[in-house]
Amino acid sequence: MAIGSNPLLNEKTFANERWGGIMADLQKAEGKAISTTMTTQGVVVKSSVLFVLCVMSAVVNWVLAGKNDTAGIATLLGIGGAVLGLVISLVLCFKQNFAAFLSPIYAIGQGLLLGWISLMIAKSGPKGMDTGIVINAVLLTFGCFAGCLVAYAMGLVRIGRTAAAAITIGCVGLMLTYAASWILPMFGVTGMQAIHEGGPIGLVVSGIAIVLAVMSLIMSIQFVDEGVRGGAPKYMEWYAAFGLLSTLVWLYIEILRLLNKLRNN
């Protein structure tokens, strides 16, 4: 899972100073169809491919996790998917042209993670198995995504550099807080588990995380738009699709965590 504002899609990635629309301008001058630069249609197609791969692997690991004889395998696949996603995210931060090869693997890994986490949370309710919490999380995630797309298309939201910097700082702070809550207990430091529980602190943290994820999603959409208008290379379509998927995965997990806290409160 990539946590950021989105760090995978930032102003440097699609800066006009970097691409300058030169490729698009050359093609227009030569009368050629734009086929070697990033397009909105291309991002949509590649995002759809990654989404399908993610959903398919999530369903597979959900089924595996639900059976006693394969639950252990599902756990290993889920944890492995999380580690794989982190490694691929780090690689693609420096090697964006590898996205066409690595982003499908990333999507499968994240699907394995989501399938496992979703079933674990669905089974952890006070009344036992509750698939409704997962369905609600999915609907809310795509509702947020649709809302961001409509708001951006209508020109209702744009994020400037100052706001982007603030969102980035917030995301890094959230990431460090999560890391501290997992690491410090190993050294006998207690008290930070409250952010993972259903009390006031936990609910506030989840609310902040969801707001940051939504703002990150808007930034991702904005940066894709800037990449298309700036004439970014064709391979950036895969990178953009990868960045969008990573943000949606993060948003889904945060929404699922909030619903779980509310359910168990």
C-alpha positions as CSV (number, residue, x, y, z in Angstrom):
1,M,0.0,0.0,0.0
2,A,1.3,3.4,-1.0
3,I,0.7,6.1,1.5
4,G,1.3,9.6,0.2
5,S,-0.3,12.6,-1.3
6,N,0.2,10.6,-3.7
7,P,4.0,10.3,-3.6
8,L,3.8,8.1,-6.7
9,L,2.2,10.8,-8.7
10,N,3.6,14.2,-7.9
11,E,4.4,17.5,-9.7
12,K,7.9,16.3,-10.6
13,T,6.4,13.2,-12.3
14,F,4.3,15.2,-14.7
15,A,6.0,18.6,-14.7
16,N,5.7,20.5,-17.9
17,E,9.3,21.5,-17.5
18,R,10.2,17.8,-17.8
19,W,8.1,16.8,-20.8
20,G,7.1,20.3,-22.1
21,G,4.5,18.7,-24.4
22,I,7.4,18.3,-26.9
23,M,6.4,14.9,-28.0
24,A,2.8,15.9,-28.5
25,D,3.8,19.0,-30.4
26,L,6.1,17.1,-32.7
27,Q,3.4,14.6,-33.5
28,K,0.8,17.3,-34.2
29,A,3.3,19.1,-36.5
30,E,4.0,15.9,-38.4
31,G,0.2,15.2,-38.7
32,K,0.5,11.9,-36.8
33,A,-2.1,10.4,-34.4
34,I,-1.0,10.7,-30.8
35,S,0.1,7.2,-30.0
36,T,3.4,7.5,-28.2
37,T,2.2,9.9,-25.5
38,M,0.1,9.4,-22.4
39,T,-3.7,9.6,-23.0
40,T,-6.7,9.5,-20.7
41,Q,-8.1,6.6,-22.5
42,G,-4.9,4.7,-22.1
43,V,-4.8,5.4,-18.3
44,V,-8.5,4.2,-18.1
45,V,-7.7,0.9,-19.9
46,K,-4.6,0.1,-17.9
47,S,-6.3,1.1,-14.6
48,S,-9.1,-1.3,-15.5
49,V,-6.6,-4.1,-16.2
50,L,-5.0,-3.6,-12.8
51,F,-8.4,-3.3,-11.1
52,V,-9.5,-6.7,-12.6
53,L,-6.3,-8.4,-11.5
54,C,-6.6,-6.9,-8.0
55,V,-10.2,-8.1,-7.6
56,M,-9.6,-11.6,-9.0
57,S,-6.6,-12.2,-6.6
58,A,-8.6,-10.7,-3.7
59,V,-11.5,-13.2,-4.4
60,V,-9.0,-16.1,-4.6
61,N,-7.4,-15.3,-1.3
62,W,-10.7,-14.6,0.3
63,V,-11.8,-18.1,-0.6
64,L,-8.5,-19.6,0.6
65,A,-8.7,-17.7,3.9
66,G,-12.2,-19.0,4.5
67,K,-11.1,-22.6,4.5
68,N,-9.4,-24.1,7.5
69,D,-6.9,-26.2,5.5
70,T,-5.8,-23.2,3.4
71,A,-6.1,-20.3,5.9
72,G,-2.4,-20.5,6.7
73,I,-1.5,-20.2,3.0
74,A,-3.9,-17.2,2.6
75,T,-2.2,-15.5,5.5
76,L,1.3,-16.0,4.0
77,L,-0.1,-14.7,0.6
78,G,-1.6,-11.7,2.2
79,I,1.5,-10.7,4.1
80,G,3.6,-11.5,1.0
81,G,1.4,-9.3,-1.1
82,A,1.9,-6.4,1.4
83,V,5.7,-6.8,1.3
84,L,5.7,-7.2,-2.5
85,G,3.6,-4.1,-2.8
86,L,6.0,-2.1,-0.7
87,V,9.1,-3.3,-2.7
88,I,7.4,-2.5,-6.0
89,S,6.4,0.9,-4.9
90,L,9.9,1.7,-3.9
91,V,11.3,0.4,-7.2
92,L,8.8,2.4,-9.3
93,C,9.6,5.6,-7.5
94,F,12.9,5.5,-9.3
95,K,12.2,3.3,-12.3
96,Q,8.9,4.5,-13.7
97,N,9.4,2.9,-17.0
98,F,9.2,-0.5,-15.3
99,A,5.6,0.1,-14.4
100,A,4.3,-1.9,-17.4
101,F,5.9,-5.0,-16.0
102,L,5.6,-4.4,-12.3
103,S,2.2,-2.8,-11.9
104,P,0.3,-6.0,-12.8
105,I,2.3,-7.9,-10.2
106,Y,1.6,-5.1,-7.7
107,A,-2.1,-5.4,-8.4
108,I,-2.1,-9.1,-7.8
109,G,-0.2,-8.7,-4.6
110,Q,-2.5,-6.0,-3.3
111,G,-5.5,-8.2,-4.2
112,L,-4.1,-11.0,-2.1
113,L,-3.6,-8.6,0.8
114,L,-7.1,-7.1,0.5
115,G,-8.8,-10.5,0.2
116,W,-7.1,-11.7,3.4
117,I,-7.6,-8.5,5.4
118,S,-11.3,-8.2,4.3
119,L,-12.2,-11.7,5.4
120,M,-10.3,-11.3,8.7
121,I,-12.2,-8.1,9.5
122,A,-15.5,-9.6,8.3
123,K,-15.1,-12.5,10.7
124,S,-14.0,-10.4,13.7
125,G,-17.4,-8.8,14.3
126,P,-19.3,-9.3,17.6
127,K,-21.9,-11.4,15.8
128,G,-19.5,-13.4,13.7
129,M,-19.2,-13.4,9.9
130,D,-20.4,-10.1,8.5
131,T,-19.8,-9.6,4.8
132,G,-21.9,-6.4,4.8
133,I,-19.0,-4.4,6.3
134,V,-16.8,-5.3,3.2
135,I,-19.6,-4.5,0.8
136,N,-20.2,-1.1,2.4
137,A,-16.4,-0.4,2.4
138,V,-16.3,-1.2,-1.4
139,L,-19.3,1.0,-2.1
140,L,-18.0,3.9,-0.1
141,T,-14.5,3.6,-1.7
142,F,-15.9,3.8,-5.3
143,G,-18.4,6.4,-4.2
144,C,-15.5,8.6,-3.1
145,F,-13.7,7.9,-6.3
146,A,-16.7,8.8,-8.4
147,G,-17.2,11.9,-6.4
148,C,-13.6,13.0,-6.9
149,L,-13.8,12.4,-10.6
150,V,-17.0,14.4,-11.0
151,A,-15.7,17.3,-8.7
152,Y,-12.5,17.5,-10.7
153,A,-14.2,17.3,-14.1
154,M,-16.5,20.2,-13.0
155,G,-13.6,22.2,-11.9
156,L,-14.8,22.3,-8.3
157,V,-11.5,21.1,-6.9
158,R,-7.9,21.8,-7.7
159,I,-4.9,21.4,-5.3
160,G,-2.1,23.9,-5.4
161,R,1.4,23.5,-4.3
162,T,0.9,24.7,-0.7
163,A,-2.0,22.4,-0.2
164,A,-0.1,19.5,-1.8
165,A,2.8,20.1,0.6
166,A,0.4,20.1,3.6
167,I,-1.2,16.8,2.4
168,T,2.2,15.2,1.9
169,I,3.3,16.2,5.4
170,G,0.0,14.9,6.8
171,C,0.5,11.6,5.0
172,V,4.0,11.1,6.2
173,G,3.0,12.0,9.7
174,L,0.2,9.4,9.6
175,M,2.6,6.8,8.2
176,L,5.1,7.4,11.0
177,T,2.3,7.3,13.6
178,Y,1.1,3.9,12.3
179,A,4.7,2.6,12.3
180,A,5.3,3.8,15.9
181,S,2.1,2.1,17.1
182,W,3.4,-1.2,15.7
183,I,7.0,-0.9,16.7
184,L,7.0,0.8,20.1
185,P,4.9,-2.0,21.8
186,M,7.8,-4.4,21.0
187,F,9.9,-2.3,23.4
188,G,7.3,-2.1,26.2
189,V,5.8,1.2,25.2
190,T,2.1,1.2,25.5
191,G,-0.7,3.6,24.9
192,M,-0.6,4.0,21.1
193,Q,-2.9,1.1,20.5
194,A,-5.8,3.6,21.1
195,I,-5.5,4.8,17.5
196,H,-6.5,1.3,16.3
197,E,-9.5,1.0,18.6
198,G,-13.0,2.4,18.5
199,G,-12.6,5.1,21.0
200,P,-12.5,8.9,20.2
201,I,-8.8,8.8,19.4
202,G,-9.2,5.9,17.0
203,L,-12.1,7.4,15.3
204,V,-10.4,10.8,14.8
205,V,-7.3,9.1,13.4
206,S,-9.4,7.1,10.9
207,G,-11.3,10.2,9.9
208,I,-8.0,12.1,9.3
209,A,-6.6,9.1,7.3
210,I,-9.7,9.0,5.1
211,V,-9.6,12.7,4.4
212,L,-5.9,12.5,3.5
213,A,-6.6,9.5,1.2
214,V,-9.4,11.3,-0.6
215,M,-7.3,14.4,-1.0
216,S,-4.5,12.1,-2.3
217,L,-7.0,10.6,-4.8
218,I,-7.9,14.1,-6.1
219,M,-4.2,14.9,-6.5
220,S,-3.7,11.7,-8.4
221,I,-6.5,12.5,-10.8
222,Q,-5.1,16.0,-11.2
223,F,-1.6,14.8,-11.9
224,V,-2.9,12.3,-14.5
225,D,-4.6,15.2,-16.2
226,E,-1.4,17.2,-16.1
227,G,0.5,14.3,-17.5
228,V,-1.8,13.9,-20.5
229,R,-1.8,17.7,-21.2
230,G,2.0,17.8,-20.8
231,G,2.6,15.0,-23.3
232,A,4.2,12.5,-20.9
233,P,5.6,9.3,-22.5
234,K,3.2,6.4,-23.2
235,Y,4.7,4.2,-20.5
236,M,3.5,6.7,-17.9
237,E,0.0,5.4,-18.4
238,W,0.9,2.2,-16.5
239,Y,2.6,4.3,-13.9
240,A,-0.4,6.5,-13.5
241,A,-2.7,3.5,-13.3
242,F,-0.4,2.0,-10.6
243,G,-0.6,5.3,-8.6
244,L,-4.4,5.4,-8.8
245,L,-4.7,1.8,-7.7
246,S,-2.4,2.3,-4.8
247,T,-4.5,5.2,-3.6
248,L,-7.7,3.3,-3.9
249,V,-6.3,0.4,-2.0
250,W,-5.2,2.7,0.8
251,L,-8.6,4.5,0.8
252,Y,-10.5,1.1,1.0
253,I,-8.4,-0.1,3.9
254,E,-8.9,3.1,5.9
255,I,-12.7,3.0,5.3
256,L,-12.8,-0.7,6.2
257,R,-10.9,0.0,9.4
258,L,-13.3,2.9,10.3
259,L,-16.4,0.8,9.8
260,N,-14.8,-2.0,11.9
261,K,-14.1,0.5,14.7
262,L,-17.7,1.8,14.6
263,R,-19.1,-1.8,14.5
264,N,-17.0,-2.8,17.6
265,N,-17.5,0.4,19.5
